Amino acid sequence: MPKRYLRIHPEDNAAIALVDLKQGEQIDLSGAHCVLRSDVSCKHKFALRSLAPGDAVILYGIVIGKAVTPIRQGELLSTGNTHHDAGAFHPRSKDYVWQAPPVARWQQRRFLGFVRSDGQVGTRNYWLVIPLVFCENRNVSVLKQAFEEELGFAPPPRYRREVAELVRLLGDGKLEDIRHGAAREHFALADRQPVFRNIDGIKFLLHSGGCGGTREDATSLCGLLAGYIHHPNVAGATILSLGCQNAQVAILRHELEKRNPNLNKQLLIFDQQASGTESAMLSQALRETFLGLVAATQATRTPTPLSHLTVGLKCGGSDGFSGISANPAVGHVADLIAALGGKTLLAEFPELCGVEQSLIDRCLRKQDEDRFVGLMRAYAERAKAVGSALEMNPSPGNIRDGLITDAMKSAGAARKGGTSPITAVLDYPEYATASGLNLLCTPGNDVEAVTAQVGAGANVVLFTTGLGTPTGNPIAPVVKISSNSELARRMPDIIDVDAGPIVRGESSVEEIGQSILDLVVQVASGEIHTKAELLAQDDFIPWKRGISL
């Protein structure tokens, strides 16, 4: 019989409902017996013993909140009786000992990747077109329309066809047919073959930065764009500059040199103020970019060890099951990648609030421990300075589905990082070079965090969700993993993997983790495209280093 409730850690004084539980139901857990004082919805938590105001609420074996009113044994934990609280943290007191998972199954596995001259390996082969400043967004859009439609990279015009059908019905005087959905037809679309067969596409990274902000904003933007240009999934890039903006070409070149002093990718830079007319600049950009594509299409996929994978670890639209199903499954993948010599990136610093000690204890170097603590405290101080706080991170959707404090959310979110040692701590927008688990300072905001992870070198991103989040990325495939099966059934167009069987006891965390890694190998090889790729979910938002939770 499937479990109806779960005590995650032996020291927990709260448990999670795996199904809807009714008032009066007898709860029988090892060392804890109680009667529910109220209905407890699926994914929510209830007290296993009575708590007085000020008592710590323990979940995942750590403090995730405190009682602010008396909470009776068997009572639902809510925002009314439980507020955010987290345990203090201190310097690491002993070396971390890690038991790596067995990886014999993957030791000889290979993915088919694009090997770059600097040794990095791409899972895709893209050309980038980037504005250095928002003033060039329109010109980039002009290039986008011209290239995508003429080279066969434009998405199928399904919705244009639907609008055309609506226009036809209106012209025929069939307004009632429109109201009743008569135009909702599926059209047979011609499959136009791309001109360049070994190029996955041209990606156009529009943004609102580059000028008018702080000099820190301009430097961070150039660093992020340099990370995308240096990225192994990118063959070359076309840059449009106005000329007078804060984000100068010289800053971009400096950031590129920091990541790779010997970068030999094609980098085409066009300055509108120096070019004279817009048409002169765009015609030259079109011609030279086309020649760049001719060269880029010569790249072919080569069998490559899994140690060349760099995997972003992200969650968004989390629910009360994320921390017991999808996140630990991704954490198992992270441990397998680390054991194989690859890189993983755990970001979202507001969602590490409350688990600092466990991460400090896993740092291999004192300098990384100190940097992590410094970045966390600086983030908290920035939030405080603008009248906010890290504990304000949970969204209404998180709270509605059982994540009522930031520390509770963090305790589950951190499980994406597995148990391997932390080999590096990076500040945004730095690039990852160390094998193993890297901590990357980013906001919790889904698109800002994924944008940063890819800018740090992630060539695949694993993204867990309990509520349904469509987030993707222009150049790196994003694999979407649902924490519950109901979501996978309801939104099949965005979910790649269902981790719901873990909740029902039908599969183990390790089994789902292994199936995710098998899928990652296929995705990295170009054999499978993720749902986000198929939807052309090319989300790109640079973080401006302000407070974004």
C-alpha positions in Angstrom: 0.0 0.0 0.0 1.5 3.4 -0.9 2.6 5.6 1.9 0.2 8.4 3.0 2.7 10.5 4.9 6.4 10.7 5.4 8.9 11.7 8.1 11.9 12.9 5.9 14.6 12.7 8.6 14.6 10.9 12.0 15.1 14.2 13.9 12.1 15.9 12.3 9.3 17.1 14.5 7.1 17.6 11.4 5.9 15.3 8.6 4.6 15.7 5.0 1.3 14.5 3.7 1.7 12.4 0.5 -2.0 12.4 -0.1 -4.9 14.5 1.3 -5.3 13.5 4.9 -8.5 14.0 7.0 -9.0 15.3 10.5 -9.0 12.5 13.0 -6.7 10.2 11.0 -4.3 8.2 13.1 -0.6 8.9 12.2 1.8 6.1 13.0 5.4 6.8 12.4 8.5 5.3 14.0 8.8 7.1 17.3 5.8 9.4 16.6 2.1 8.7 17.0 -0.6 11.3 16.8 -4.1 12.1 15.6 -4.6 14.9 13.0 -6.3 17.9 14.4 -7.4 19.2 11.0 -7.4 18.2 7.3 -3.9 18.3 5.8 -3.7 18.8 2.1 -1.3 16.8 0.0 2.3 18.3 0.1 1.7 20.2 3.3 3.2 19.5 6.7 1.9 18.8 10.2 3.4 18.7 13.7 4.5 15.4 15.2 4.6 16.9 18.7 3.2 20.0 20.3 5.3 23.2 19.9 5.3 26.3 22.0 5.9 29.8 20.5 9.6 30.1 19.7 10.2 26.4 19.4 12.1 25.3 16.3 10.3 23.4 13.5 12.6 20.7 12.2 12.4 19.3 8.7 15.1 17.5 6.6 16.9 17.3 10.0 17.5 21.1 10.1 15.6 24.2 11.4 13.2 25.4 8.8 11.0 27.7 10.9 9.8 28.6 14.4 6.4 28.3 16.0 4.8 31.8 16.5 1.6 30.5 18.1 1.0 27.2 20.1 1.0 24.3 17.6 -0.7 21.2 18.8 0.5 17.7 17.9 -1.2 16.7 14.7 -1.9 20.3 13.6 -1.3 21.7 10.2 1.8 24.0 9.8 0.8 27.2 8.1 2.0 30.8 7.5 -0.2 31.7 10.5 1.5 29.5 13.1 5.0 29.1 11.5 7.5 31.7 10.4 10.9 31.5 8.7 13.8 30.7 10.9 17.2 29.1 10.2 20.1 27.7 12.2 23.3 29.6 12.7 26.4 28.6 10.8 30.1 28.5 11.7 33.4 27.6 10.0 34.0 24.0 8.9 35.5 22.0 11.8 36.6 18.8 10.0 37.3 17.5 6.5 34.4 16.3 4.4 34.3 12.6 3.6 32.3 11.6 0.5 31.2 8.2 -0.6 30.9 8.5 -4.3 28.1 6.5 -6.1 29.1 3.6 -8.4 29.6 4.8 -11.9 30.7 1.7 -13.8 27.5 1.8 -15.9 28.6 5.2 -17.3 32.4 4.9 -17.3 32.6 3.9 -21.0 29.5 5.8 -22.1 30.0 8.6 -24.6 27.8 11.5 -25.9 28.1 12.9 -29.4 29.4 16.4 -28.9 31.0 19.3 -30.7 34.6 19.4 -29.6 36.0 22.9 -29.6 39.6 23.9 -30.0 39.9 24.9 -26.3 38.9 21.4 -25.2 35.3 22.2 -24.2 32.6 20.1 -25.8 29.2 21.4 -26.9 25.9 19.7 -26.9 24.6 22.0 -29.6 26.1 24.1 -32.4 24.7 27.6 -32.5 25.6 31.0 -33.9 24.8 34.0 -31.7 23.7 37.5 -32.6 24.0 39.9 -29.6 23.3 43.6 -29.1 25.8 45.2 -26.7 23.1 47.7 -25.8 19.3 47.8 -26.0 19.5 50.5 -28.7 20.4 47.7 -31.1 17.5 45.4 -30.3 15.5 46.4 -33.3 18.4 45.8 -35.7 19.0 42.4 -34.1 15.3 41.7 -34.7 15.7 42.7 -38.3 18.5 40.2 -38.7 16.4 37.5 -36.8 13.5 37.8 -39.3 15.8 37.7 -42.3 18.0 34.8 -41.2 15.4 32.6 -39.6 12.9 32.7 -42.4 15.4 32.4 -45.3 17.6 29.7 -43.7 14.8 27.5 -42.4 15.3 28.1 -38.7 12.0 29.8 -38.1 9.5 27.8 -36.0 6.5 26.5 -37.9 3.9 29.2 -38.5 1.1 27.4 -36.7 -0.3 30.4 -34.9 0.0 32.6 -38.0 -2.1 30.0 -39.8 -4.7 30.1 -37.0 -4.9 33.9 -37.2 -5.3 33.5 -41.0 -8.2 31.1 -40.4 -9.8 33.5 -38.0 -9.6 36.3 -40.6 -11.2 34.0 -43.2 -14.1 33.1 -40.9 -14.6 36.8 -40.1 -14.7 37.6 -43.8 -17.3 34.9 -44.3 -19.4 36.4 -41.6 -19.0 33.4 -39.3 -18.4 35.3 -36.0 -20.3 32.6 -34.0 -18.0 29.9 -35.4 -15.0 31.9 -34.0 -16.7 32.2 -30.6 -17.3 28.4 -30.5 -13.7 27.5 -31.4 -14.3 26.5 -35.0 -10.9 27.9 -36.0 -9.0 25.6 -33.6 -7.7 23.4 -36.3 -4.4 21.6 -36.8 -2.7 22.6 -40.0 -0.3 20.4 -42.0 2.9 22.3 -42.0 5.6 21.8 -44.5 8.9 20.7 -42.9 11.4 23.1 -44.4 15.0 21.8 -44.2 17.6 24.2 -42.8 20.2 25.4 -45.3 23.0 24.6 -42.8 22.5 21.0 -41.7 25.1 20.9 -38.9 24.0 24.1 -37.2 21.2 23.9 -34.6 20.1 27.5 -35.2 20.9 31.2 -34.9 20.0 32.6 -31.5 19.3 36.3 -30.9 19.8 37.5 -27.3 17.7 40.6 -26.8 18.1 42.4 -23.5 17.4 45.8 -21.8 20.9 46.6 -20.6 24.2 48.0 -21.8 23.7 51.7 -20.9 21.9 53.9 -18.5 22.6 51.7 -15.5 25.7 51.5 -13.3 29.2 50.6 -14.5 28.8 47.4 -12.5 25.8 46.5 -14.6 27.7 47.1 -17.9 30.7 45.0 -16.7 28.4 42.2 -15.5 26.5 42.2 -18.8 29.7 42.0 -20.8 30.9 39.2 -18.6 27.7 37.3 -19.1 27.8 37.8 -22.9 31.5 36.7 -22.9 30.4 33.5 -21.2 27.8 32.9 -23.9 30.4 33.5 -26.7 33.0 31.3 -25.0 30.3 28.6 -24.4 31.0 25.3 -26.1 27.5 25.3 -27.7 28.5 28.4 -29.7 30.4 28.3 -32.9 30.7 32.1 -33.4 28.9 35.4 -32.7 27.8 38.6 -34.4 27.9 41.7 -32.1 26.0 44.9 -32.8 27.2 48.0 -30.9 25.9 51.5 -31.1 29.2 52.9 -30.0 28.6 55.3 -27.2 27.1 52.9 -24.6 28.5 51.9 -21.2 29.0 48.3 -22.3 32.0 49.0 -24.6 33.5 46.5 -27.0 36.8 46.9 -25.1 35.1 45.6 -21.9 33.6 42.6 -23.8 37.0 41.8 -25.2 38.6 42.0 -21.7 35.9 39.6 -20.3 36.5 37.2 -23.2 40.2 37.2 -22.5 39.6 36.4 -18.8 37.7 33.3 -19.9 40.0 32.3 -22.8 43.1 34.3 -23.8 43.3 32.3 -27.0 39.7 32.4 -28.1 39.7 31.7 -31.9 36.0 31.6 -32.6 34.7 34.0 -35.2 33.7 37.2 -33.5 32.1 39.7 -35.9 31.6 43.2 -34.4 29.7 46.0 -36.0 29.5 49.6 -34.7 26.4 51.5 -36.0 27.8 55.0 -35.3 31.0 54.1 -37.2 29.1 52.4 -40.1 27.0 55.4 -41.0 23.7 54.2 -42.3 21.8 51.4 -40.7 21.4 49.6 -44.0 25.2 49.7 -44.5 25.8 48.0 -41.2 23.1 45.4 -41.5 24.1 44.5 -45.1 27.6 43.9 -43.9 26.5 42.0 -40.8 24.3 39.8 -43.0 27.0 39.0 -45.4 29.8 38.3 -42.9 27.5 36.3 -40.6 26.4 34.2 -43.6 30.1 33.4 -44.3 30.5 32.6 -40.6 27.7 30.1 -40.8 29.3 28.4 -43.9 32.4 27.8 -41.7 30.4 26.7 -38.6 28.5 24.1 -40.5 31.7 22.1 -41.0 31.6 21.1 -37.3 30.5 17.5 -36.6 29.6 15.5 -33.5 32.3 13.3 -32.0 32.0 10.6 -29.2 33.1 12.2 -26.0 33.4 11.0 -22.3 30.7 12.2 -19.9 33.4 14.1 -18.0 32.9 16.9 -20.5 29.3 17.6 -19.3 28.6 20.7 -17.4 25.2 20.5 -15.9 23.1 23.3 -14.3 20.9 22.3 -11.4 17.8 24.4 -11.1 14.3 24.4 -9.6 11.3 26.7 -10.3 7.6 26.6 -9.5 8.5 24.2 -6.7 6.0 22.4 -4.5 5.9 20.4 -1.3 7.1 17.3 -3.2 10.1 18.9 -4.9 12.4 18.2 -2.0 11.5 14.5 -1.8 11.3 13.5 -5.4 12.6 15.6 -8.3 15.3 17.5 -6.4 17.0 14.5 -4.8 16.8 12.6 -8.1 18.7 15.5 -9.7 21.0 15.4 -6.8 21.8 11.8 -7.6 22.6 12.9 -11.2 24.9 15.6 -9.8 26.8 13.0 -7.7 27.2 10.7 -10.7 28.5 13.6 -12.9 30.9 14.6 -10.1 32.1 11.0 -9.8 32.7 10.9 -13.6 34.8 14.1 -13.6 32.1 16.5 -14.9 30.9 19.8 -13.6 27.7 20.8 -11.9 26.4 24.2 -11.0 24.1 24.8 -8.0 22.8 28.4 -8.0 19.9 30.4 -6.4 21.6 31.8 -3.3 18.3 33.0 -1.7 17.3 29.4 -1.8 20.3 28.3 0.2 19.2 30.3 3.2 19.1 27.8 6.1 21.3 25.2 4.6 24.6 27.2 4.8 26.2 24.9 7.4 25.8 21.7 5.3 27.3 23.5 2.3 30.2 25.0 4.3 31.0 21.6 5.7 31.3 20.3 2.1 33.8 22.9 0.9 37.2 21.4 0.1 39.0 24.7 0.4 38.9 27.4 3.1 38.8 30.1 0.4 35.6 28.7 -1.0 34.1 28.4 2.4 34.9 32.0 3.1 33.7 33.2 -0.3 30.4 31.4 0.1 29.7 32.9 3.5 30.7 36.3 2.2 28.4 36.2 -0.8 25.5 34.9 1.2 25.9 37.7 3.8 26.3 40.3 1.1 23.2 39.1 -0.6 21.2 39.3 2.6 22.5 42.8 3.4 21.6 44.0 -0.1 18.1 42.6 0.4 17.8 44.3 3.9 19.0 47.6 2.5 16.0 47.8 0.1 13.5 46.7 2.8 13.4 43.1 1.7 14.8 39.8 3.0 15.8 36.3 1.8 12.9 34.9 3.7 10.5 36.6 1.3 11.6 34.3 -1.5 8.7 31.8 -1.5 6.1 32.7 -4.1 2.3 32.5 -3.6 2.4 29.3 -5.6 5.1 27.8 -3.4 3.1 28.6 -0.2 -0.1 27.3 -1.7 1.6 23.9 -2.4 3.3 23.4 0.9 6.5 25.5 1.0 5.6 28.0 3.7 9.1 29.3 4.7 12.2 30.1 2.8 14.3 27.7 4.9 11.8 24.9 4.2 12.1 25.7 0.5 15.9 25.9 0.7 16.2 22.6 2.5 14.4 20.9 -0.4 16.1 23.0 -3.1 19.6 22.3 -1.9 19.1 18.6 -2.5 19.6 19.2 -6.2 23.3 19.5 -5.3 23.6 15.9 -4.1 26.2 15.1 -1.5 29.5 15.6 -3.4 32.2 18.0 -2.2 32.1 21.6 -3.2 35.1 22.3 -5.5 34.5 26.0 -6.3 32.3 29.0 -5.3 31.7 31.4 -8.2 30.3 34.9 -8.2 28.1 36.1 -11.1 29.0 36.1 -14.0 32.1 34.0 -13.6 32.8 30.9 -15.7 33.1 27.4 -14.2 36.5 25.6 -14.7 36.6 23.2 -11.7 35.3 19.7 -12.0 32.7 18.7 -9.4 30.0 20.7 -7.7 30.3 24.5 -8.1 28.2 27.0 -6.2 27.2 30.0 -8.4 25.8 33.2 -6.9 22.5 34.0 -8.7 19.0 35.0 -7.7 16.2 32.5 -7.3 14.4 34.0 -10.3 14.1 31.2 -12.8 15.2 32.9 -16.0 17.9 35.0 -14.4 19.4 31.9 -12.7 19.3 29.7 -15.8 20.7 32.5 -17.9 23.6 32.8 -15.4 24.2 29.0 -15.3 24.5 28.8 -19.0 26.8 31.9 -19.0 29.0 30.0 -16.6 29.3 27.1 -19.0 26.3 24.7 -18.4 25.8 22.8 -21.6 22.7 21.0 -20.2 20.4 22.3 -17.5 18.3 20.0 -15.2 15.2 22.0 -14.1 12.7 20.6 -11.5 9.2 21.9 -11.1 6.2 21.1 -9.1 3.8 23.6 -10.4 4.8 23.8 -14.1 7.4 26.3 -15.4 8.1 26.6 -19.1 11.6 28.1 -18.7 14.2 27.3 -21.4 17.4 28.8 -22.7 18.5 29.9 -26.2 21.7 27.8 -26.4 21.6 25.0 -23.8 18.9 22.3 -23.6 16.8 22.5 -20.4 15.4 19.2 -19.2 12.2 19.7 -17.2 11.5 17.2 -14.4 8.2 17.2 -12.6 8.0 16.5 -8.8 4.6 14.9 -9.2 2.8 12.8 -11.8 -0.4 15.0 -11.9 1.7 17.8 -13.3 3.3 15.5 -15.9 -0.1 14.5 -17.0 -1.6 18.0 -17.0 1.3 19.8 -18.8 2.9 17.1 -21.0 4.1 19.8 -23.4 6.7 21.1 -21.0 7.7 18.1 -18.9 10.4 15.7 -20.0 10.7 13.4 -16.9 8.2 12.5 -14.3 9.7 11.9 -10.8 6.2 11.3 -9.3 6.8 7.5 -8.9 9.2 8.3 -6.1 6.4 9.8 -4.1 4.2 6.7 -4.6 7.1 4.4 -3.7 7.1 2.9 -7.2 10.7 4.0 -8.0 13.7 5.0 -5.9 15.5 8.3 -6.1 18.5 6.5 -7.6 16.4 4.8 -10.3 14.9 8.1 -11.4 18.3 9.8 -11.2 19.8 7.1 -13.5 17.0 7.5 -16.0 17.6 11.2 -16.0 21.3 10.7 -16.7 20.4 8.3 -19.6 18.2 11.0 -21.0 20.9 13.7 -20.6 23.3 11.6 -22.7 20.6 11.4 -25.5 19.9 15.1 -25.2 23.6 16.0 -25.2 24.1 13.9 -28.3 21.3 15.7 -30.2 19.2 12.5 -30.4 16.4 14.0 -28.4 15.3 17.6 -28.1 13.8 18.8 -24.9 10.2 20.1 -24.6 11.6 23.6 -24.0 13.6 23.4 -27.3 10.6 22.1 -29.2 8.6 25.1 -27.9 11.5 27.5 -28.8 11.5 28.7 -25.1 14.5 30.9 -25.5 14.4 32.8 -22.2 17.3 35.2 -21.6 17.4 37.7 -18.8 20.7 39.1 -17.5 20.8 39.8 -13.7 21.6 43.4 -12.9 23.0 42.5 -9.4 20.1 44.2 -7.7 17.9 42.4 -5.3 16.0 39.7 -7.2 14.7 36.8 -5.1 
